[in-house]
Every structure is written in structure tokens, then in C-alpha cells.
Amino acid sequence: MNNEALIQQLKMLQKKAPAYETRALYQETIILLKAQTRRIEQAEAEIDGRTWNHETW
Amino acid sequence: MRTLVVIAHPDYDNSGTQAFLQASAQSLSQVTWHILDQVYPDLHMDIIAERQLIQQADQIIFQFPLYWYSAPASLYAWLDQVLQTKHEETLPDFSGKILGLVVSTGTDQKQFAAGRQEQFTLSEYLRPFEGIARKVNLQYRAPLIISQFSYLSEQQKMHLLITYQQYLTLKTDHFAQRQTWLIQRLQTLVKNTEAESQLTGIIAALEANQEHLTDLTETLQMLKGEPYE
């Protein structure tokens, strides 16, 4: 399942959660998912850049 | 990790920030909530009891509103009386323990900078606490600053709730630790929710991302010729 679908699921869960603390946890999970995705993209881009750096071949 | 929260606030019961923080910490089992101004209205501390509280804790948090760029009087009374009596020649050694600060400010955090309204950073204003930590071998961690609590949006308050819980229960704010913490909290929810399968799927996705990120980090460290930690 892609991230966007997971985020939609989390938003639904957040709406239904009765406890404030649980809603906060779901909101933070969305933030974490986005941060993970950003970090994965950055790390992949850096690996790509370093692999193609001809000075280190 | 056992955390002792030492709170200095002369008007604790009327503080919205403190009420929010107390409610945020309520579900945490290894946190001791200690309001100096209520336990010692005369600021005369029970030194033995206070030292026992310190001994039982892995992390000590000083929590207070910023008063004249420092802490309210009760925290200074605590420091004066508890850390070293006039009959003791040596300072206590709290090696292995951590000192954290949770500081609320009525001024926007952005104003604490060179050339701005408050001129100096909060790291500079709070430096004496870093010095105290160093003197008694406490490991000083970056303070958690809560500025202008009453202006926070609902989303910002929810983010603060989690950030605060993590500050009280984790030793650092490293991404890897916060990631694991959140997954563990979600796992405790799984049993108590109707959306068990949905939540299980979300946790699996988070764990897969976490693993992928660890692999990528290892590859990067290898490419850079650095040892992986």
C-alpha cells in the first residue's frame, strides 16, 4: 500500500479515536511516515550521486 | 527509563501549560511528578527525601516557566539545599544520569536570537543549568522549549503532547529512537482498537520503512568509508 493510502487510513482512525492522546499518536504517525519517506528519498539520491561520482571509481 | 520531573511554578494550579503537560504525562508509568511549590510552600526542602528521589531516577527534568531568563525561586531553593549542604565538602556524583529542561516562555522562541528582541539564544540564557549538570556529572540534553503555549493550534498541541512524552521516556531525540518509540506505542493500541487489521498494516509499513532506511544508511556509511553505528 502506498503512503498516501496509509495517511488517509490514519486520518480516518484519528477522526474515530475517542481519546485525545490516541488522536495525537495517529497525527504523529502521519508525520513519521512523511519523514521516513523523505529520508529514504534523500538517502537513495545520495547513494545514486556517490555511485556515479567518477572521481571515486 | 525512570524520570523525575521537578517542577518549579509559583502558580501551578492556574497554569494551562502545566495542566497540559501533566495530562500528557499521565499515561506514562515510570514518571514521577514532583511540584516543589506544592510540596514545600515554605521552600524548606526535605533533603533526604529529595536525594532518594534523585537516586531512583535515570533522568531528572527541571520543568519551569522562564522567569527573568531563569527559573522560579523554588528551583533555586532546591538546588541550594539538596545538591550540597554546608556540612558536606564534596559534591554529589550523578554519573550515568541525565538532566533535561522543559522550559515554557511567554515570548516567541524566534525572539531569542542575536539582533532580535531578547538578544541572546535560550542556550545562552540556560547555560547555568548546563554548568550545574557538568559539575555533578549529569549528562545535559537539549532543552525542550514550549513557547507561547496559548497560541498553539490543536495540531501543534498534539505534536507537543507526543514530543513531551518522548522527552520524558527517551534518552535522546534521535530519529531512530523516536521511530521505534512510536511503533511500540501503536503496538499497544492494536489490542484495544476495532481497527486491528488496519493498524497492523500501518505498523508493518512503518517497520518496513524503518528497515529500508537502516539498510540505506549502512550502504551510505560504506560508500563514505565510515563505520556504521
Interface residues (C-beta under 8 A of the other chain):
Chain A: M1 N3 L6 Q9 L10 L13 K16 Y20 E21 T22 R23 A24 L25 Q27 E28 T29 I31 L32 L33 A35 Q36 T37 R39 I40 A43 E44 E46 I47 R50 T51
Chain B: S24 S27 Q155 M158 H159 L161 I162 F175 R178 Q179 L182 R185 L186 L189 T193 A195 Q198 L199 G201 I202 A205 L206 N209 Q210 H212 L213 L216 T217 T219 L220 L223 K224
